[in-house]
Amino acid sequence: MRRATVEVLVAGHLEGTGWAADAEGWIVTAAHAVVGWRSGIEVVSQTGERFPAEVAAVDLGSDLALLRVVGSEGSWPVLPLAARVPSAGEELSLFGTALFRHELRLAGRVARSEATFEPLAATKEYARVFVVDAAVPPGLSGGAWVDRFGQVVGCQSGVVTEQGRPVGLALAAPVDAIDRLLAERTDRIVPTMGCGLEELPSQSSGFLARLPTGVEGLVCVPVHPDSPAQAAGLTEESVVVAVEGLAVRRREDLLSVVRDHHPGDVVSLTVLSPREPDPRRVDVRLGVLGD
């Protein structure tokens, strides 16, 4: 498994880890490690050989990128994909380079196998991920999480932090997203509202006291400038209580519906706020994540 792992350099600097998914030199890594670059990228094999690579495809919605090694003659050691993410509690291993310490193997356990959406500091947008109980230092972004059979179940994306400090939870792109990227080998165009979504229990008691009793939903914090959310009139006091007529309480309730649409589609939200406590309809025309 270590032999299939590579280091990803951008302009000569170590930015992350990757792994070979195809013997011809197709490398999977984290999108945020190479975002904004189509050239100037190299991969370093476990034997120390450096190869130029190009970004062949990106899926910002899952924080995944597919690199193509230039000038490779094939025969790369390959990591196979698992059929699914293991159940909560199952043991995993992560391979890669962290803090310039090479050929590391870290241990973790699946904390939640069901996909959820987490904000990434690097892209300021949400990635669809699952959660691993593990402490992951910088440099391992893009590394392969493998199960006890040596099959890839996820690709390391980021970590959960509290006030800037890691809390021992890692985030990984799930295997179905990796499988789709490898099958299509083209950029995935991902729809977005262009705003943050925070669950109501995370808000201040002062804000909650200004809302109708018992309301549940998501607060649009922050609303990004020049975004579809801003164009639709949403503010950082807007509370989304339903999408397409379906009640929302958690972030995945709303984002799973948004991600089933295409950029340019109109999504109907039911919204209220402390100043406008009566629910009203707001239509948001979705944009493209990363634009």
BELCORLIN-V716702 format. One record per pair of residues at least 12 apart in sequence whose C-alpha atoms are under 10 Angstrom apart, sorted by the first residue. I is the first residue (numbers start at 1). J is the second residue. Records with the same first field share a line. If there is no record, write none. Layout:
# BELCORLIN-V716702
I: J / J
This chain:
# BELCORLIN-V716702
1: 19 / 20 / 77 / 78 / 79 / 80 / 94 / 95 / 105 / 144 / 146 / 150 / 151 / 152
2: 19 / 45 / 46 / 77 / 79 / 94 / 95 / 96 / 103 / 104 / 105 / 144
3: 19 / 20 / 45 / 46 / 47 / 76 / 77 / 78 / 79 / 95 / 103
4: 18 / 19 / 20 / 21 / 22 / 23 / 27 / 45 / 46 / 76 / 77 / 78 / 79 / 95 / 96 / 144
5: 17 / 18 / 19 / 20 / 21 / 27 / 28 / 43 / 44 / 45 / 46 / 76 / 77 / 78 / 79 / 95 / 96 / 97 / 103 / 142 / 143 / 144
6: 18 / 19 / 20 / 27 / 28 / 29 / 42 / 43 / 44 / 45 / 46 / 47 / 48 / 49 / 50 / 95 / 96 / 97 / 102 / 103 / 142 / 143
7: 19 / 29 / 42 / 43 / 44 / 45 / 46 / 48 / 50 / 96 / 97 / 98 / 100 / 102 / 103 / 139 / 140 / 142 / 143
8: 27 / 29 / 30 / 33 / 34 / 41 / 42 / 43 / 44 / 45 / 50 / 51 / 52 / 53 / 67 / 97 / 139 / 140 / 141 / 142
9: 33 / 34 / 40 / 41 / 42 / 43 / 44 / 50 / 51 / 52 / 53
10: 33 / 34 / 37 / 38 / 39 / 40 / 41 / 42 / 43 / 53
11: 37 / 39 / 40 / 41 / 42
12: 40 / 41 / 42 / 43
13: 41 / 42
14: 33 / 41 / 42 / 43 / 44 / 97 / 98 / 99 / 100 / 139
15: 30 / 32 / 33 / 34 / 41 / 97 / 98 / 138 / 139 / 140 / 141 / 142
16: 29 / 30 / 31 / 32 / 33 / 34 / 43 / 96 / 97 / 98 / 99 / 138 / 139 / 140 / 141 / 142 / 143 / 156
17: 29 / 30 / 33 / 43 / 44 / 95 / 96 / 97 / 98 / 139 / 140 / 141 / 142 / 143 / 144 / 155 / 156
18: 30 / 33 / 43 / 44 / 45 / 65 / 66 / 67 / 95 / 96 / 97 / 140 / 141 / 142 / 143 / 144 / 155 / 156
19: 43 / 45 / 66 / 67 / 76 / 77 / 78 / 79 / 95 / 96 / 142 / 143 / 144 / 152 / 155
20: 45 / 66 / 67 / 68 / 69 / 76 / 77 / 78 / 79 / 80 / 144
21: 66 / 76 / 77 / 78 / 79 / 80 / 81 / 152 / 178 / 179 / 182
22: 68 / 74 / 75 / 76 / 77 / 78 / 79 / 80 / 182
23: 72 / 73 / 74 / 75 / 76 / 77 / 78 / 79
24: 68 / 69 / 70 / 71 / 72 / 73 / 74 / 75 / 76 / 77 / 78
25: 51 / 53 / 67 / 68 / 69 / 70 / 71 / 72 / 73 / 74 / 75 / 76 / 77 / 78
26: 53 / 54 / 55 / 56 / 66 / 67 / 68 / 69 / 70 / 72 / 74 / 76 / 78 / 182 / 185
27: 43 / 53 / 54 / 55 / 56 / 65 / 66 / 67 / 68 / 69 / 76 / 78 / 142 / 182
28: 55 / 57 / 58 / 64 / 65 / 66 / 67 / 68 / 142 / 143 / 144 / 155 / 178 / 181 / 182
29: 58 / 63 / 64 / 65 / 66 / 67 / 140 / 141 / 142 / 143 / 144 / 155 / 156 / 157 / 178
30: 58 / 59 / 60 / 62 / 63 / 64 / 65 / 66 / 140 / 141 / 142 / 143 / 155 / 156 / 157 / 158 / 172 / 173
31: 55 / 57 / 58 / 59 / 60 / 61 / 62 / 63 / 64 / 65 / 66 / 67 / 122 / 123 / 141 / 142 / 157
32: 58 / 60 / 63 / 64 / 65 / 120 / 121 / 122 / 123 / 141 / 142 / 157 / 158
33: 63 / 64 / 65 / 122 / 139 / 140 / 141 / 142 / 157
34: 54 / 55 / 58 / 64 / 65 / 66 / 67
35: 55 / 58 / 60 / 63 / 64 / 65 / 122 / 123 / 290
36: 55
37: 54 / 55
38: 53 / 54 / 55 / 56 / 57 / 67
39: 52 / 53 / 54 / 55
40: 52 / 53 / 54 / 55
41: 53 / 54 / 55 / 67 / 69
42: 54 / 67 / 68 / 69 / 70
43: 67 / 68 / 69 / 70
45: 76
46: 96 / 102 / 103
50: 69
51: 68 / 69 / 70 / 71 / 72
52: 67 / 68 / 69 / 70 / 71 / 72
53: 66 / 67 / 68 / 69 / 70 / 71 / 72
54: 66 / 67 / 68 / 69 / 70
55: 67 / 68 / 69 / 186 / 187
56: 68 / 69 / 185 / 186 / 187
57: 181 / 182 / 184 / 185 / 186 / 187 / 188
58: 181 / 185 / 186 / 187 / 188 / 189
59: 127 / 177 / 178 / 180 / 181 / 185 / 186 / 187 / 188 / 189 / 190 / 289
60: 123 / 125 / 126 / 127 / 128 / 187 / 188 / 189 / 190 / 289 / 290
61: 117 / 123 / 125 / 126 / 127 / 128 / 129 / 173 / 177 / 188 / 189 / 190 / 191 / 192 / 259 / 289 / 290
62: 117 / 118 / 126 / 127 / 128 / 129 / 155 / 157 / 172 / 173 / 174 / 177 / 178 / 181 / 188 / 190
63: 120 / 122 / 123 / 125 / 126 / 127 / 128 / 129 / 141 / 142 / 155 / 156 / 157 / 158 / 172 / 173 / 177 / 178
64: 127 / 141 / 142 / 155 / 156 / 157 / 172 / 173 / 174 / 177 / 178 / 181 / 187 / 188
65: 142 / 178 / 181 / 182 / 185 / 186 / 187
66: 178 / 181 / 182 / 185 / 186 / 187
67: 185
79: 144 / 146 / 150 / 151 / 152
80: 146 / 149 / 150 / 151 / 152 / 153
81: 146 / 147 / 150 / 151 / 152 / 153 / 154 / 175 / 176 / 178 / 179
82: 146 / 147 / 149 / 150 / 151 / 152 / 153 / 154 / 175 / 176 / 179
83: 151 / 152 / 153 / 175 / 176 / 179
84: 113 / 151 / 152 / 153 / 154 / 174 / 175 / 176
85: 110 / 112 / 113 / 114 / 115 / 130 / 145 / 146 / 147 / 152 / 153 / 154 / 174 / 175 / 176
86: 109 / 110 / 111 / 112 / 113 / 114 / 146 / 147 / 148 / 153
87: 109 / 110 / 111 / 112 / 113 / 114
88: 109 / 110 / 111 / 112 / 113 / 114 / 131 / 132 / 133
89: 108 / 109 / 110 / 111 / 112 / 113 / 132 / 133
90: 108 / 109 / 110 / 111 / 113 / 132 / 147 / 148
91: 107 / 108 / 109 / 110 / 111 / 132 / 133 / 145 / 146 / 147 / 148
92: 106 / 107 / 108 / 109 / 110 / 132 / 133 / 134 / 144 / 145 / 146 / 147 / 148 / 149 / 150 / 151 / 152 / 153 / 154
93: 105 / 106 / 107 / 108 / 109 / 134 / 143 / 144 / 145 / 146 / 147 / 148 / 150 / 152 / 153
94: 106 / 107 / 108 / 134 / 136 / 140 / 142 / 143 / 144 / 145 / 146 / 147 / 152 / 154 / 155 / 156
95: 107 / 140 / 142 / 143 / 144 / 145 / 146 / 156
96: 139 / 140 / 141 / 142 / 143 / 144 / 145 / 156
97: 137 / 138 / 139 / 140 / 141 / 143
98: 136 / 137 / 138 / 139 / 140 / 141
99: 137 / 138 / 139 / 140
100: 138 / 139 / 140
101: 139
102: 139
104: 140
105: 145
106: 134 / 135 / 136 / 137 / 140 / 145
107: 132 / 133 / 134 / 135 / 136 / 145 / 146
108: 132 / 133 / 134 / 135 / 136 / 145 / 146 / 147 / 168 / 169 / 170
109: 131 / 132 / 133 / 134 / 147 / 169 / 170
110: 130 / 131 / 132 / 133 / 134 / 147 / 169 / 170
111: 130 / 131 / 132 / 133 / 134 / 169 / 170 / 171
112: 129 / 130 / 131 / 132 / 133 / 171
113: 129 / 130 / 131 / 132 / 174
114: 129 / 130 / 131 / 174
115: 127 / 128 / 129 / 130 / 131 / 172 / 173 / 174 / 252 / 256
116: 128 / 129 / 130 / 131 / 171 / 173 / 174 / 250 / 251 / 252 / 253 / 255 / 256
117: 129 / 130 / 131 / 171 / 250 / 251 / 252 / 253 / 255 / 256
118: 130 / 131 / 158 / 159 / 160 / 171 / 197 / 251 / 252
119: 158 / 159 / 160 / 196 / 197
120: 157 / 158 / 159 / 160 / 171
121: 158 / 159
122: 158
123: 289 / 290
124: 194 / 195 / 196 / 224 / 289 / 290
125: 192 / 193 / 194 / 195 / 196 / 289 / 290
126: 192 / 194 / 195 / 196 / 197 / 251 / 255 / 289
127: 157 / 158 / 171 / 172 / 173 / 255
128: 157 / 171 / 172 / 173 / 174 / 177 / 252 / 255 / 256 / 259
129: 154 / 155 / 156 / 157 / 158 / 170 / 171 / 172 / 173 / 174 / 175 / 177
130: 153 / 154 / 155 / 156 / 157 / 170 / 171 / 172 / 173 / 174 / 175
131: 154 / 156 / 158 / 159 / 160 / 169 / 170 / 171 / 172 / 173 / 174
132: 145 / 154 / 156 / 159 / 168 / 169 / 170 / 171 / 172
133: 167 / 168 / 169 / 170 / 171
134: 159 / 167 / 168 / 169 / 170 / 171
135: 159 / 160 / 166 / 167 / 168 / 169 / 170
136: 156 / 158 / 159 / 166 / 167 / 168 / 169 / 170 / 171
137: 158 / 159 / 166 / 168 / 170
138: 158 / 159
140: 155 / 156 / 157 / 158
141: 155 / 156 / 157 / 158 / 159 / 171 / 172
142: 154 / 155 / 156 / 157 / 158 / 172 / 173
143: 155 / 156 / 157 / 172
144: 156 / 157 / 172 / 173
145: 172 / 173 / 174 / 175
151: 175
152: 174 / 175 / 178
153: 172 / 173 / 174 / 175 / 176 / 178
154: 171 / 172 / 173 / 174 / 175 / 176 / 177 / 178
155: 171 / 172 / 173 / 174 / 175 / 177 / 178
156: 170 / 171 / 172 / 173 / 174
157: 170 / 171 / 172 / 173
158: 170 / 171 / 172 / 173
159: 171 / 172
188: 289
189: 262 / 263 / 287 / 288 / 289 / 290
190: 258 / 259 / 260 / 261 / 262 / 263 / 286 / 287 / 288 / 289 / 290
191: 255 / 258 / 259 / 260 / 261 / 262 / 263 / 264 / 265 / 285 / 286 / 287 / 288 / 289 / 290
192: 227 / 228 / 229 / 255 / 258 / 259 / 261 / 262 / 263 / 264 / 284 / 285 / 286 / 287 / 288 / 289 / 290 / 291
193: 220 / 223 / 224 / 227 / 228 / 229 / 230 / 231 / 232 / 255 / 258 / 259 / 263 / 267 / 284 / 285 / 286 / 287 / 288 / 289
194: 220 / 222 / 223 / 224 / 225 / 226 / 227 / 228 / 229 / 230 / 231 / 286 / 287 / 288 / 289 / 290 / 291
195: 219 / 220 / 221 / 222 / 223 / 224 / 225 / 227 / 228 / 229 / 230 / 234 / 235 / 236
196: 218 / 219 / 220 / 221 / 222 / 223 / 224 / 229 / 236 / 251
197: 217 / 218 / 219 / 220 / 221 / 222 / 223 / 236 / 239 / 240 / 250 / 251 / 252 / 254 / 255
198: 217 / 218 / 219 / 220 / 221 / 222 / 239 / 249 / 250 / 251
199: 216 / 217 / 218 / 219 / 220 / 221 / 239 / 240 / 248 / 249 / 250 / 251
200: 215 / 216 / 217 / 218 / 219 / 239 / 240 / 249 / 250
201: 216 / 217 / 218 / 249
202: 218 / 219
203: 218 / 219
207: 237 / 273 / 274
208: 274
209: 274
210: 273 / 274 / 275 / 277
211: 239 / 272 / 273 / 274 / 275 / 276 / 277
212: 272 / 273 / 274 / 277 / 278
215: 239 / 241 / 249 / 272 / 277
216: 239 / 240 / 241 / 242 / 247 / 248 / 249 / 250
217: 238 / 239 / 240 / 241 / 242 / 247 / 248 / 249 / 250 / 251 / 253 / 254 / 270 / 271 / 272
218: 237 / 238 / 239 / 240 / 241 / 242 / 248 / 249 / 250 / 251 / 253 / 254 / 271
219: 234 / 235 / 236 / 237 / 238 / 239 / 240 / 241 / 251 / 271 / 272 / 273
220: 234 / 235 / 236 / 237 / 238 / 239 / 240
221: 234 / 235 / 236 / 237 / 238 / 239
222: 235 / 236 / 237
223: 235 / 236 / 237 / 238
224: 236
227: 284 / 285 / 286 / 287 / 288 / 291
228: 264 / 283 / 284 / 285 / 286 / 287 / 288
229: 282 / 283 / 284 / 285 / 286 / 287
230: 284
231: 283 / 284 / 285
232: 282 / 283 / 284 / 285
233: 282 / 283 / 284
234: 271 / 272 / 273 / 282 / 283 / 284
235: 273
236: 273
237: 272 / 273 / 274 / 275 / 276
238: 270 / 271 / 272 / 273 / 274 / 275 / 276 / 277
239: 269 / 270 / 271 / 272 / 273 / 274 / 277 / 279
240: 254 / 269 / 270 / 271 / 272 / 273 / 279 / 280 / 281 / 282
241: 254 / 269 / 270 / 271 / 272 / 279 / 280
242: 254 / 268 / 269 / 270 / 271 / 279 / 281
243: 255 / 257 / 258 / 267 / 268 / 269 / 270 / 271 / 281 / 282 / 283
244: 257 / 258 / 267 / 268 / 269 / 270 / 281 / 283
245: 268 / 269 / 270 / 281
246: 269 / 270
247: 269 / 270
248: 270
254: 269
258: 286
259: 286
261: 286
262: 285 / 286 / 287 / 288
263: 285 / 286 / 287 / 288 / 289
264: 284 / 285 / 286 / 287 / 288
265: 283 / 284 / 285 / 286 / 287
266: 282 / 283 / 284 / 285 / 286 / 287
267: 282 / 283 / 284 / 285 / 286
268: 281 / 282 / 283 / 284 / 285
269: 281 / 282 / 283 / 284
270: 282 / 283
271: 283
